[in-house]
Amino acid sequence: MRLEAFQPQVGVHCETTTLRNMLHHAGARLSEPLLFGLGQGIDFQYWDAPVPGRGAPMLTGRVGPGEIARRACAALGAELCRERPPDPDAARTRTAELLAAGHVVGVTVDIYHLDYFSSRSHFAAHCIALYGLDDDLAHVVDTAQQGGAQTLPGESLRRARDSREGFLPSPNLQMHIGGLPKRLTTDSAAVPREQIWHAVRATAERMLTDRGPRRGPSGLRRAAAEVSGWHDTLTPSEELVPATGRFWRYAGTGGANFRALYRDFLREARHRTGEAALDRAADAFEGVRQQWDEAIDLLLGYGEAADPGGRLKAVEALLHATADAEQSAFEHLHRLAGERTGESP
């Protein structure tokens, strides 16, 4: 069974792509950058490697799994229903019921078990939009990098959903849109201006709040301070150092560890609110994106570098400068959004 009139919406990040497909089929035509921004998705988080020295730390540029969908739906007034059936059979039964009721179902999966994924590592914090189930096949939408609409064996999906391995597993978790405000189904420009400003301010406030040495600009500065030592602490460094660059550019981030996606949100926010003052913020994040991309290029070329230690020193300096630039950009956004919402200090 496949949903009638379903139109795949392909994106760059797994959670926002999944959310966009669920909302679009329910009748809300919204862009991926807007959902990322309303979901307050940008962050920096430092996670230790599971085994020190055997793998690079997980350095991600977004908030935790599920938070973007939850916050974006709250901002939109959409009902987000989340559930975790107790086992694979119950999960399939419940998913089939939701499909029969006309819902696109977002499911969390371990990419290791997805036939169309080239990566052979376990990563369980991925999500995809499910729009059809036949006896032996599942029909899903993944990111553009993974080919968009895909068909895979039902058993592969079953294993991917039930996996307990990899980063942040959430076996058999699924979500769907229970309902939408009528205004969202009749006018794509109906996102309240105040919700955009609230999301901007809440994001900036979180990024400027001291949450310890592993989050936000502090986490980025910690990572920067460690980069120059990766030549000695990561083994084999010629594989693990470029892998970090690939993760920041290609692992469903939209480029530059989610900074390009947030820049695009600010550009759309400027268009939707008519606030020319947002041009400065969008330009600042374009500069931030360029700094991230420069650092990524250096990491990707590490294995062939004549002076790998010097290359890592350059990355360290770039990341420190990037942390400063991000902090400055969020300070500006916090002031601006505070003025627009009447929440200025």
C-alpha positions in Angstrom: 0.0 0.0 0.0 1.3 3.5 -0.9 -0.2 6.8 -0.1 -2.2 8.3 -2.9 -1.1 11.6 -4.4 2.1 11.5 -2.3 4.8 13.8 -3.7 8.3 13.2 -2.3 10.0 16.4 -0.9 13.8 15.9 -1.1 16.1 17.8 1.2 19.5 18.0 2.7 19.1 16.9 6.3 17.3 13.8 7.4 15.0 15.2 10.2 13.9 18.3 8.3 13.4 16.2 5.1 11.2 13.8 7.1 9.3 16.6 8.8 8.8 18.4 5.5 7.4 15.3 3.9 5.0 14.7 6.7 3.8 18.3 6.7 3.6 18.6 2.9 1.3 15.5 2.6 -0.8 16.9 5.4 -1.2 20.1 3.4 1.5 22.6 4.6 3.9 23.7 1.9 7.0 24.9 3.9 10.7 25.0 3.0 13.3 23.0 4.7 15.4 26.0 5.9 12.2 27.5 7.5 11.6 24.2 9.4 15.2 24.1 10.5 15.0 27.7 11.8 11.7 27.3 13.5 13.0 24.1 15.0 15.9 26.1 16.4 18.2 23.4 14.9 21.6 25.0 14.9 24.1 24.1 17.7 27.5 22.7 18.3 27.8 19.5 20.3 30.9 17.7 21.3 30.6 13.9 21.9 33.5 11.7 22.9 34.5 8.8 20.7 33.1 5.6 22.1 36.6 4.3 22.5 39.3 7.0 23.1 41.8 7.0 20.3 39.7 4.7 18.1 37.6 7.1 16.2 37.2 10.9 16.2 34.9 12.6 18.6 31.4 13.3 17.2 31.3 17.0 16.5 27.8 17.8 15.3 26.4 21.2 14.4 22.7 20.6 15.3 20.6 20.0 18.4 19.7 16.4 19.5 17.5 14.0 17.4 13.8 14.9 17.5 14.2 18.4 18.9 13.9 20.1 15.5 10.6 18.4 14.7 9.2 19.0 18.2 10.1 22.7 18.2 9.1 23.4 14.6 5.7 21.8 15.1 5.1 23.7 18.3 5.9 27.0 16.5 3.5 26.1 13.7 0.7 24.9 15.9 0.9 21.4 14.3 0.2 18.3 16.3 3.3 16.0 16.3 2.5 12.5 17.5 5.4 10.4 18.6 5.3 6.8 19.8 7.6 3.8 20.2 5.9 0.4 19.8 7.5 -2.4 21.9 8.9 -4.6 19.2 9.3 -4.8 15.4 6.0 -6.6 14.7 4.1 -4.0 16.7 6.0 -1.2 15.0 5.0 -2.6 11.5 1.4 -3.1 12.5 1.1 0.4 13.9 2.9 1.9 10.9 0.5 0.2 8.5 -2.4 1.6 10.5 -1.1 5.1 10.1 -0.4 4.7 6.4 -4.0 3.4 6.0 -5.2 6.5 7.8 -3.3 8.7 5.3 -0.3 9.7 7.3 3.3 9.8 6.2 5.3 8.2 9.0 8.7 9.4 10.1 10.9 6.5 11.5 14.3 6.5 13.1 16.8 4.0 11.6 20.3 2.7 11.7 21.9 3.5 8.4 23.9 0.2 8.5 20.8 -1.8 7.5 19.6 0.5 4.7 20.5 -1.2 1.4 20.9 2.0 -0.6 23.4 3.5 1.9 27.1 3.3 0.9 28.3 3.7 4.5 28.9 0.4 6.4 29.0 2.0 9.9 26.3 2.0 12.5 24.5 5.3 13.0 21.1 5.0 14.6 20.1 8.7 14.8 19.0 8.9 11.1 15.4 9.3 10.1 13.4 8.8 6.9 9.8 9.4 5.7 7.8 6.2 5.1 5.0 6.5 2.6 4.3 2.9 1.6 4.5 -0.7 2.7 4.0 -3.8 0.5 4.4 -7.4 1.6 8.2 -7.4 1.0 9.0 -3.7 0.2 9.1 -0.4 1.9 8.8 3.0 0.1 10.7 5.8 1.8 12.1 9.3 1.2 15.7 10.0 2.4 17.9 13.1 1.7 18.9 14.1 -1.8 22.4 12.7 -1.1 20.9 9.3 -0.5 18.8 9.4 -3.6 15.5 10.9 -2.4 12.7 8.4 -2.9 13.9 4.8 -2.4 12.4 1.3 -2.2 14.1 -1.2 0.0 13.3 -4.7 1.4 10.9 -4.7 4.3 13.3 -6.8 6.3 16.0 -4.2 5.9 13.7 -1.5 7.2 12.7 -3.8 10.1 16.3 -4.3 11.1 17.2 -0.7 10.7 14.3 0.4 12.9 15.0 -2.1 15.6 18.7 -1.6 15.9 20.3 -1.0 19.3 23.7 -0.2 17.8 25.4 3.1 16.8 25.0 6.7 17.9 21.9 7.5 20.0 19.6 4.5 19.1 15.9 4.9 19.5 14.5 1.5 18.4 11.1 1.6 16.6 10.5 5.2 17.3 8.0 6.8 14.8 6.1 10.1 14.4 3.4 11.6 12.3 1.4 14.8 12.0 -1.9 14.5 13.9 -3.4 17.8 12.8 -2.6 21.2 11.3 -4.1 24.7 11.8 -6.3 25.4 8.8 -4.3 28.6 7.9 -1.2 26.4 7.1 -3.1 24.4 4.6 -4.5 27.4 2.7 -1.6 29.9 2.7 2.1 28.9 2.8 2.9 32.5 3.9 0.8 32.1 7.1 3.7 31.3 9.4 3.3 33.9 12.1 5.9 36.6 12.0 6.2 36.5 15.8 7.0 32.8 15.7 10.0 33.4 13.4 11.3 36.1 15.8 10.7 33.8 18.8 12.7 31.0 17.2 15.5 33.4 16.3 15.7 34.8 19.8 15.4 31.4 21.5 18.2 30.0 19.3 20.5 32.9 19.9 19.9 32.8 23.7 20.7 29.1 23.8 23.9 29.6 21.8 25.0 32.5 24.1 24.2 30.6 27.3 27.0 28.8 29.0 26.0 25.1 28.8 29.4 23.8 29.7 32.5 23.0 27.6 30.7 20.7 25.1 27.9 22.9 23.7 27.7 26.0 21.6 30.7 28.3 21.0 32.4 26.8 24.1 32.2 23.3 22.5 33.6 24.6 19.2 36.5 26.3 21.1 37.2 23.0 22.9 37.3 21.1 19.6 39.5 23.8 18.1 42.0 23.4 21.0 42.2 19.7 20.4 42.5 19.7 16.6 46.2 20.4 16.5 46.8 17.2 18.5 44.8 14.9 16.3 48.0 13.9 14.5 49.0 12.0 17.7 45.7 11.2 19.3 43.7 9.8 16.4 44.8 6.5 14.9 45.1 6.2 12.0 45.0 10.0 11.7 45.2 9.9 7.8 41.7 8.3 7.9 40.1 9.8 10.9 41.0 13.5 10.3 39.5 13.6 6.8 36.5 11.7 8.1 35.6 14.6 10.3 35.7 16.9 7.3 33.4 14.5 5.3 31.0 14.4 8.3 30.7 18.2 8.5 30.2 18.5 4.7 28.3 15.4 3.6 26.6 13.8 6.6 23.2 15.3 6.0 24.3 18.8 7.2 23.5 20.8 4.1 27.1 21.8 4.0 29.4 23.6 6.5 28.0 21.6 9.5 24.5 23.1 9.2 25.6 26.7 8.8 24.5 27.0 5.2 21.0 25.7 6.2 20.8 28.4 9.0 22.0 31.1 6.6 19.2 30.1 4.2 16.7 30.3 7.1 17.8 33.8 7.9 17.4 34.8 4.2 13.9 33.4 4.2 13.1 35.0 7.5 14.1 38.3 6.0 11.8 37.8 3.0 8.8 36.7 5.2 9.2 39.5 7.8 10.4 42.2 5.5 13.1 43.1 8.0 16.1 44.5 6.2 18.1 44.2 9.5 18.2 40.5 8.9 20.5 41.0 5.9 23.4 41.7 8.2 22.8 38.4 10.1 22.4 36.4 6.9 25.7 37.9 5.5 27.4 37.1 8.8 26.4 33.5 8.5 27.6 33.4 4.9 30.9 34.4 6.3 30.7 31.7 8.9 29.8 29.2 6.2 32.9 30.1 4.3 35.1 29.7 7.4 33.6 26.2 8.0 34.2 25.2 4.4 37.8 26.4 4.5 38.4 24.3 7.6 36.7 21.3 6.0 38.9 21.6 2.9 42.0 21.5 5.1 40.8 18.4 6.9 39.9 16.7 3.7 43.4 17.2 2.3 45.1 16.1 5.5 46.3 12.8 4.2 48.2 14.3 1.2 49.6 17.3 3.1 53.4 17.9 3.2 53.0 19.4 6.6 50.0 17.7 8.3 50.8 19.2 11.7 50.8 22.7 10.2 47.5 22.0 8.5 45.9 21.1 11.8 47.3 24.3 13.3 45.6 26.2 10.6 42.3 24.4 11.3 42.6 25.2 14.9 43.0 28.9 14.2 40.1 28.8 11.8 37.8 27.1 14.3 38.6 29.6 17.0 37.9 32.4 14.6 34.6 30.7 13.6 33.5 30.4 17.2 34.1 34.1 17.7 32.2 34.9 14.5 29.3 32.8 15.5 29.1 34.3 18.9 29.1 37.8 17.4 26.4 36.8 15.0 24.2 35.4 17.7 24.7 38.5 19.9 23.4 40.6 17.0 20.4 38.2 16.5 19.6 38.2 20.2 19.5 42.0 20.3 17.5 42.3 17.1 14.9 39.6 17.9 14.6 40.9 21.5 13.6 44.3 20.1 11.1 42.8 17.7 9.5 40.6 20.4 9.6 43.2 23.2 11.9 40.8 25.2 15.0 43.0 25.2 17.0 42.8 28.4 
